[in-house]
Amino acid sequence: MRDFKSLSVWQKSHQLTLNVYKLTSHYPKEELYGLVSQMRRSSSSIPTNIAEGCGRTTQAQMAQFINIALGSASELRYQLILAQDLNYLSDQNFKEQSILVDEVMKMLTSLHQIVSKS
């Protein structure tokens, strides 16, 4: 078992989730069960799956959950594009969160490679 809170990728993805919750709190009410819910679920799925992977007993299991987290990050990447196109997200917020998602994805890819080799 690993301490997921000590992983920089978990810390960064947790911050991304907090950002998404803050940003989506200003979206139109009709999006509460649509885009708001989807963005919150996909963003929180990233650190959640990292944490779950760290609680597993084998490297293969951890790699599987890192891969799921990577998929959730890809979902969020698209949802940010959609939010910007719908004018729910400013260009500046889109850019900042997109950079953060890309950083998290690179970190997850590196972690997956390390875990898969072990």
Backbone as CSV, one residue per row, in Angstrom:
resi,resn,N_x,N_y,N_z,CA_x,CA_y,CA_z,C_x,C_y,C_z
1,MET,0.843,-1.189,0.000,0.000,0.000,0.000,0.887,1.249,0.000
2,ARG,0.547,2.189,-0.834,1.300,3.435,-0.958,0.489,4.599,-0.384
3,ASP,1.181,5.638,0.023,0.516,6.843,0.506,0.227,7.729,-0.707
4,PHE,-1.005,7.694,-1.199,-1.356,8.437,-2.408,-1.188,9.940,-2.238
5,LYS,-1.372,10.451,-1.005,-1.275,11.895,-0.780,0.130,12.429,-0.995
6,SER,1.129,11.548,-0.955,2.502,11.997,-1.162,2.877,12.079,-2.646
7,LEU,2.016,11.539,-3.509,2.305,11.573,-4.949,1.970,12.953,-5.522
8,SER,2.914,13.534,-6.227,2.671,14.868,-6.795,1.542,14.836,-7.822
9,VAL,1.372,13.728,-8.519,0.277,13.634,-9.483,-1.069,13.626,-8.767
10,TRP,-1.149,13.011,-7.601,-2.390,13.053,-6.838,-2.656,14.482,-6.363
11,GLN,-1.628,15.139,-5.844,-1.774,16.510,-5.355,-2.246,17.447,-6.460
12,LYS,-1.646,17.316,-7.629,-2.005,18.173,-8.753,-3.419,17.859,-9.244
13,SER,-3.780,16.602,-9.293,-5.124,16.240,-9.751,-6.179,16.633,-8.718
14,HIS,-5.825,16.591,-7.455,-6.741,17.056,-6.410,-6.992,18.557,-6.581
15,GLN,-5.935,19.321,-6.848,-6.091,20.759,-7.075,-6.949,21.019,-8.311
16,LEU,-6.746,20.229,-9.350,-7.565,20.350,-10.560,-9.039,20.125,-10.223
17,THR,-9.325,19.140,-9.412,-10.705,18.857,-9.009,-11.297,20.033,-8.239
18,LEU,-10.526,20.582,-7.318,-11.004,21.752,-6.577,-11.294,22.911,-7.527
19,ASN,-10.424,23.108,-8.510,-10.632,24.168,-9.506,-11.919,23.945,-10.290
20,VAL,-12.139,22.711,-10.714,-13.337,22.395,-11.500,-14.600,22.643,-10.668
21,TYR,-14.592,22.240,-9.416,-15.758,22.488,-8.565,-16.027,23.985,-8.442
22,LYS,-14.975,24.759,-8.271,-15.137,26.211,-8.134,-15.659,26.818,-9.435
23,LEU,-15.059,26.444,-10.555,-15.471,27.007,-11.845,-16.903,26.626,-12.205
24,THR,-17.286,25.380,-11.969,-18.619,24.928,-12.366,-19.718,25.443,-11.442
25,SER,-19.353,25.988,-10.307,-20.372,26.534,-9.400,-21.060,27.759,-10.006
26,HIS,-20.481,28.319,-11.067,-21.047,29.499,-11.720,-21.740,29.167,-13.041
27,TYR,-21.810,27.894,-13.396,-22.460,27.493,-14.645,-23.975,27.651,-14.501
28,PRO,-24.678,27.737,-15.607,-26.146,27.865,-15.543,-26.787,26.680,-14.802
29,LYS,-27.869,26.952,-14.115,-28.556,25.919,-13.333,-29.019,24.749,-14.196
30,GLU,-29.347,25.005,-15.456,-29.806,23.907,-16.311,-28.692,22.919,-16.639
31,GLU,-27.451,23.282,-16.346,-26.310,22.380,-16.568,-25.953,21.566,-15.329
32,LEU,-26.676,21.773,-14.223,-26.337,21.096,-12.971,-26.260,19.580,-13.132
33,TYR,-27.215,18.995,-13.853,-27.229,17.543,-14.028,-26.627,17.125,-15.365
34,GLY,-26.081,18.084,-16.083,-25.435,17.817,-17.363,-23.935,18.023,-17.259
35,LEU,-23.481,19.094,-17.834,-22.045,19.345,-17.922,-21.391,19.523,-16.550
36,VAL,-22.057,20.173,-15.633,-21.484,20.352,-14.287,-21.210,18.995,-13.654
37,SER,-22.208,18.129,-13.692,-22.066,16.804,-13.108,-20.961,16.005,-13.803
38,GLN,-20.925,16.061,-15.117,-19.910,15.315,-15.865,-18.505,15.810,-15.549
39,MET,-18.321,17.124,-15.513,-16.990,17.677,-15.243,-16.536,17.352,-13.825
40,ARG,-17.446,17.423,-12.898,-17.092,17.121,-11.514,-16.759,15.644,-11.343
41,ARG,-17.527,14.783,-11.994,-17.256,13.341,-11.897,-15.927,12.984,-12.555
42,SER,-15.673,13.508,-13.743,-14.432,13.134,-14.428,-13.217,13.705,-13.708
43,SER,-13.325,14.938,-13.196,-12.172,15.510,-12.488,-11.904,14.767,-11.185
44,SER,-12.949,14.459,-10.424,-12.736,13.768,-9.145,-12.337,12.310,-9.348
45,SER,-12.652,11.758,-10.493,-12.270,10.378,-10.805,-10.748,10.236,-10.918
46,ILE,-10.074,11.296,-11.294,-8.616,11.209,-11.469,-7.929,10.920,-10.128
47,PRO,-8.038,11.803,-9.119,-7.376,11.492,-7.843,-7.988,10.291,-7.128
48,THR,-9.275,10.047,-7.350,-9.927,8.887,-6.729,-9.294,7.590,-7.218
49,ASN,-9.071,7.487,-8.526,-8.482,6.266,-9.075,-7.005,6.133,-8.718
50,ILE,-6.315,7.245,-8.580,-4.932,7.182,-8.097,-4.925,6.607,-6.682
51,ALA,-5.815,7.126,-5.840,-5.900,6.644,-4.459,-6.260,5.163,-4.411
52,GLU,-7.224,4.763,-5.226,-7.625,3.359,-5.220,-6.491,2.463,-5.710
53,GLY,-5.787,2.901,-6.731,-4.649,2.131,-7.233,-3.569,1.956,-6.187
54,CYS,-3.341,2.999,-5.407,-2.330,2.921,-4.343,-2.740,1.950,-3.243
55,GLY,-4.027,1.707,-3.111,-4.514,0.776,-2.098,-4.515,-0.675,-2.552
56,ARG,-4.200,-0.913,-3.795,-4.177,-2.280,-4.321,-2.847,-2.954,-4.008
57,THR,-2.850,-4.269,-4.085,-1.675,-5.023,-3.640,-0.670,-5.332,-4.740
58,THR,-1.068,-5.221,-5.999,-0.114,-5.540,-7.067,0.137,-4.331,-7.958
59,GLN,1.274,-4.349,-8.613,1.628,-3.283,-9.549,0.663,-3.272,-10.732
60,ALA,0.244,-4.458,-11.180,-0.679,-4.537,-12.311,-2.013,-3.885,-11.975
61,GLN,-2.481,-4.090,-10.749,-3.729,-3.458,-10.328,-3.567,-1.944,-10.269
62,MET,-2.435,-1.501,-9.732,-2.205,-0.057,-9.675,-2.157,0.525,-11.082
63,ALA,-1.480,-0.145,-11.988,-1.386,0.328,-13.376,-2.773,0.464,-13.995
64,GLN,-3.664,-0.483,-13.685,-5.016,-0.439,-14.219,-5.745,0.823,-13.749
65,PHE,-5.617,1.166,-12.478,-6.304,2.346,-11.960,-5.663,3.643,-12.457
66,ILE,-4.378,3.636,-12.688,-3.711,4.800,-13.278,-4.243,5.001,-14.697
67,ASN,-4.440,3.909,-15.407,-4.988,3.974,-16.759,-6.412,4.532,-16.767
68,ILE,-7.210,4.145,-15.782,-8.576,4.677,-15.656,-8.519,6.182,-15.375
69,ALA,-7.606,6.595,-14.508,-7.436,8.022,-14.205,-7.064,8.796,-15.468
70,LEU,-6.231,8.200,-16.289,-5.833,8.829,-17.545,-7.045,9.010,-18.467
71,GLY,-7.897,8.022,-18.519,-9.122,8.142,-19.310,-10.022,9.253,-18.801
72,SER,-10.133,9.380,-17.498,-10.941,10.450,-16.908,-10.364,11.818,-17.236
73,ALA,-9.054,11.924,-17.251,-8.407,13.187,-17.612,-8.704,13.544,-19.070
74,SER,-8.741,12.541,-19.931,-9.096,12.781,-21.340,-10.535,13.271,-21.458
75,GLU,-11.426,12.691,-20.681,-12.818,13.152,-20.668,-12.880,14.619,-20.256
76,LEU,-12.171,14.949,-19.204,-12.181,16.324,-18.707,-11.605,17.280,-19.741
77,ARG,-10.590,16.857,-20.444,-9.996,17.700,-21.483,-11.071,18.116,-22.493
78,TYR,-11.884,17.138,-22.947,-12.961,17.475,-23.882,-14.013,18.373,-23.223
79,GLN,-14.387,18.069,-21.996,-15.425,18.846,-21.324,-15.012,20.296,-21.138
80,LEU,-13.729,20.542,-20.962,-13.243,21.921,-20.896,-13.429,22.628,-22.234
81,ILE,-13.157,21.917,-23.321,-13.365,22.482,-24.659,-14.844,22.822,-24.853
82,LEU,-15.716,21.898,-24.478,-17.153,22.125,-24.608,-17.591,23.326,-23.777
83,ALA,-17.123,23.407,-22.540,-17.488,24.524,-21.662,-17.037,25.854,-22.254
84,GLN,-15.857,25.868,-22.839,-15.381,27.105,-23.464,-16.239,27.455,-24.681
85,ASP,-16.547,26.460,-25.502,-17.366,26.702,-26.694,-18.777,27.165,-26.348
86,LEU,-19.277,26.770,-25.196,-20.593,27.200,-24.730,-20.524,28.525,-23.966
87,ASN,-19.332,29.101,-23.893,-19.081,30.370,-23.189,-19.356,30.290,-21.692
88,TYR,-19.165,29.103,-21.130,-19.273,28.934,-19.682,-17.919,29.163,-19.009
89,LEU,-16.879,29.105,-19.797,-15.511,29.171,-19.294,-14.758,30.233,-20.075
90,SER,-14.112,31.138,-19.371,-13.339,32.178,-20.052,-12.116,31.567,-20.736
91,ASP,-11.571,32.292,-21.689,-10.376,31.821,-22.392,-9.223,31.600,-21.409
92,GLN,-9.091,32.499,-20.443,-8.018,32.383,-19.455,-8.200,31.143,-18.578
93,ASN,-9.405,30.928,-18.087,-9.668,29.739,-17.264,-9.493,28.460,-18.071
94,PHE,-9.937,28.497,-19.324,-9.752,27.334,-20.191,-8.271,27.017,-20.343
95,LYS,-7.490,28.035,-20.615,-6.055,27.830,-20.814,-5.399,27.280,-19.547
96,GLU,-5.700,27.872,-18.413,-5.095,27.442,-17.141,-5.450,25.988,-16.816
97,GLN,-6.717,25.642,-16.955,-7.136,24.281,-16.615,-6.651,23.266,-17.650
98,SER,-6.585,23.672,-18.903,-6.069,22.778,-19.945,-4.601,22.454,-19.708
99,ILE,-3.841,23.446,-19.315,-2.422,23.227,-18.998,-2.313,22.254,-17.830
100,LEU,-3.139,22.443,-16.821,-3.112,21.572,-15.649,-3.510,20.132,-16.016
101,VAL,-4.531,19.981,-16.851,-4.938,18.641,-17.290,-3.795,17.981,-18.063
102,ASP,-3.165,18.731,-18.950,-2.050,18.178,-19.723,-0.902,17.743,-18.821
103,GLU,-0.600,18.540,-17.798,0.454,18.179,-16.845,0.095,16.889,-16.109
104,VAL,-1.147,16.801,-15.667,-1.604,15.603,-14.959,-1.516,14.385,-15.877
105,MET,-1.919,14.541,-17.125,-1.874,13.424,-18.068,-0.440,12.957,-18.315
106,LYS,0.479,13.888,-18.435,1.892,13.518,-18.614,2.418,12.788,-17.384
107,MET,2.044,13.269,-16.219,2.484,12.631,-14.981,1.887,11.232,-14.843
108,LEU,0.627,11.090,-15.196,-0.017,9.777,-15.138,0.626,8.806,-16.120
109,THR,0.940,9.291,-17.303,1.595,8.439,-18.304,2.945,7.961,-17.800
110,SER,3.714,8.859,-17.206,5.023,8.488,-16.642,4.865,7.487,-15.504
111,LEU,3.916,7.751,-14.615,3.678,6.846,-13.497,3.230,5.471,-14.003
112,HIS,2.385,5.454,-15.007,1.929,4.184,-15.571,3.107,3.394,-16.127
113,GLN,4.008,4.059,-16.810,5.185,3.380,-17.352,6.064,2.803,-16.246
114,ILE,6.239,3.562,-15.184,7.068,3.103,-14.057,6.426,1.896,-13.378
115,VAL,5.121,2.011,-13.111,4.407,0.928,-12.414,4.336,-0.320,-13.276
116,SER,4.150,-0.149,-14.571,4.031,-1.287,-15.476,5.349,-2.070,-15.610
117,LYS,6.472,-1.382,-15.431,7.783,-2.040,-15.553,8.159,-2.806,-14.297
118,SER,7.553,-2.443,-13.194,7.921,-3.076,-11.907,7.355,-4.468,-11.772
